[in-house]
């Protein structure tokens, strides 16, 4: 695997680089040697954050972990990605174009899918045109973490969501 390691507000020391390559390198058993792994290490106040993105054709495998210690974050992110790979293996491999990114023994090995995705409830509701700020208020009134609405300004379906620190995000489609 080819590592691309970047630091934001932190110097990527040889020790950190070695820790990332060693820990994330354990995922090498799943990927071909040409696979690129994009790693961003960042520090914000007391938060030590690692973001790992592995682009495979047609999909992106991504995880982000935050802790008080960068080495703990590195350990956590590797475990999460490995769990994701095992959980979604059949879906990743089903996209025929992604096969070339994974090693043959990973493709052939059968992992128990104990955490299969199941939709257990479906809701239908009218989407009313409203402004993003109104959608945030509606989301709060409902006690949800996100809210789907028709943006009155653009006449497109958007999603507002709650972020850390009592802030909000808006997802709108690219046109």
C-alpha positions in Angstrom: 0.0 0.0 0.0 1.1 3.5 -0.7 0.8 5.9 2.1 0.1 9.7 1.7 0.4 11.2 5.1 -0.4 14.8 5.8 -0.4 16.8 9.0 -2.6 19.8 9.9 -1.4 21.7 12.9 1.0 18.8 13.7 4.4 17.8 12.3 4.4 14.3 11.0 7.4 13.0 12.9 9.2 9.8 11.9 7.6 8.1 14.9 4.1 9.1 13.9 4.7 8.1 10.3 6.0 4.7 11.5 3.0 4.2 13.8 0.6 5.0 10.9 2.4 2.7 8.4 2.7 -0.1 11.0 -0.9 0.0 12.2 -2.7 0.9 9.0 -0.3 -1.4 7.2 -2.0 -4.3 8.8 -4.8 -3.7 6.3 -2.3 -4.7 3.6 -3.7 -8.2 3.7 -6.9 -6.9 2.1 -5.5 -4.6 -0.6 -3.2 -4.8 -3.6 0.2 -3.1 -3.2 -0.8 -0.3 -5.6 -3.7 0.9 -3.3 -3.3 4.4 -2.0 -4.1 5.3 1.6 -4.6 8.9 2.3 -4.0 9.8 6.0 -4.5 13.2 7.6 -3.4 13.8 11.1 -4.6 16.9 12.9 -4.7 18.5 16.3 -7.4 20.9 17.4 -7.2 21.9 21.1 -7.0 18.6 23.0 -8.4 16.6 20.1 -5.9 14.3 18.3 -7.7 13.3 15.0 -6.8 10.9 12.2 -8.7 10.6 9.0 -8.1 7.7 6.7 -9.5 7.5 3.2 -8.9 4.6 0.8 -10.3 5.2 -2.6 -11.3 2.1 -4.5 -13.0 2.4 -7.9 -16.6 3.1 -7.3 -16.4 3.4 -3.5 -14.5 5.1 -0.7 -13.5 3.4 2.5 -13.2 6.1 5.1 -12.9 6.4 8.9 -12.1 9.2 11.2 -11.2 8.9 14.9 -10.6 11.4 17.6 -9.0 10.9 21.1 -6.7 12.7 23.5 -3.7 10.6 22.1 -2.8 10.3 18.5 -1.5 6.8 18.9 -4.9 5.7 20.4 -6.7 7.4 17.4 -4.4 5.4 15.0 -5.3 2.1 16.8 -9.0 2.9 16.7 -9.1 3.9 13.0 -7.4 0.7 11.9 -10.0 -1.5 13.8 -12.9 0.5 12.4 -11.7 0.1 8.8 -11.1 -3.6 9.2 -14.6 -4.0 10.6 -16.0 -2.0 7.7 -14.2 -4.1 5.2 -15.5 -7.4 6.6 -19.0 -6.0 7.0 -19.3 -4.6 3.5 -17.1 -7.0 1.7 -19.8 -8.5 -0.4 -21.1 -5.1 -1.4 -17.7 -3.8 -2.3 -16.8 -6.9 -4.3 -20.2 -6.9 -6.0 -19.1 -3.8 -7.8 -17.1 -5.7 -10.4 -14.9 -2.7 -11.1 -13.5 -2.7 -7.5 -12.2 -6.2 -7.6 -8.8 -5.1 -8.7 -8.1 -3.2 -5.5 -8.5 -6.2 -3.2 -6.3 -9.3 -2.7 -7.8 -12.5 -4.0 -7.8 -14.2 -0.5 -9.8 -11.4 0.9 -12.4 -11.8 -1.9 -12.6 -15.6 -1.4 -12.6 -15.6 2.5 -16.1 -15.7 4.0 -16.7 -13.4 6.9 -19.8 -13.7 9.0 -22.1 -10.8 8.3 -23.5 -10.5 11.8 -24.2 -6.8 11.4 -26.1 -6.9 8.2 -27.9 -3.7 7.3 -31.6 -4.1 7.8 -34.2 -1.4 7.2 -36.8 -2.0 9.9 -39.0 1.1 9.4 -40.0 3.3 6.5 -41.5 6.7 7.0 -43.3 8.8 4.4 -43.9 12.5 4.8 -44.7 15.5 2.7 -41.7 17.6 1.9 -42.6 21.3 2.4 -40.6 24.1 0.9 -38.8 26.0 3.7 -35.6 27.8 4.3 -32.6 26.0 5.9 -32.9 28.0 9.1 -36.6 26.9 9.4 -35.6 23.3 8.7 -33.1 23.5 11.6 -35.9 24.7 13.9 -38.2 21.9 12.8 -35.4 19.4 13.3 -34.9 20.6 16.9 -38.7 20.5 17.5 -38.8 16.9 16.4 -35.7 16.0 18.4 -33.9 14.5 15.4 -30.2 14.7 14.3 -31.1 15.5 10.7 -34.1 16.8 8.7 -34.9 16.4 5.0 -36.7 19.3 3.3 -37.3 21.1 0.0 -35.1 24.3 0.0 -37.4 27.3 -0.8 -34.5 29.1 -2.3 -33.3 26.4 -4.7 -36.4 24.2 -5.0 -34.1 21.1 -4.4 -34.2 18.4 -1.7 -31.7 19.3 1.0 -30.7 17.8 4.4 -29.8 19.8 7.5 -27.9 17.9 10.3 -26.7 18.6 13.8 -23.0 18.9 14.3 -20.8 18.9 17.4 -20.8 22.1 19.4 -24.4 23.0 18.7 -23.8 23.9 15.1 -25.6 22.7 11.9 -24.7 21.5 8.5 -26.5 21.6 5.2 -26.3 19.0 2.5 -27.4 20.1 -1.0 -27.0 18.3 -4.3 -24.5 19.4 -6.8 -26.0 20.6 -10.0 
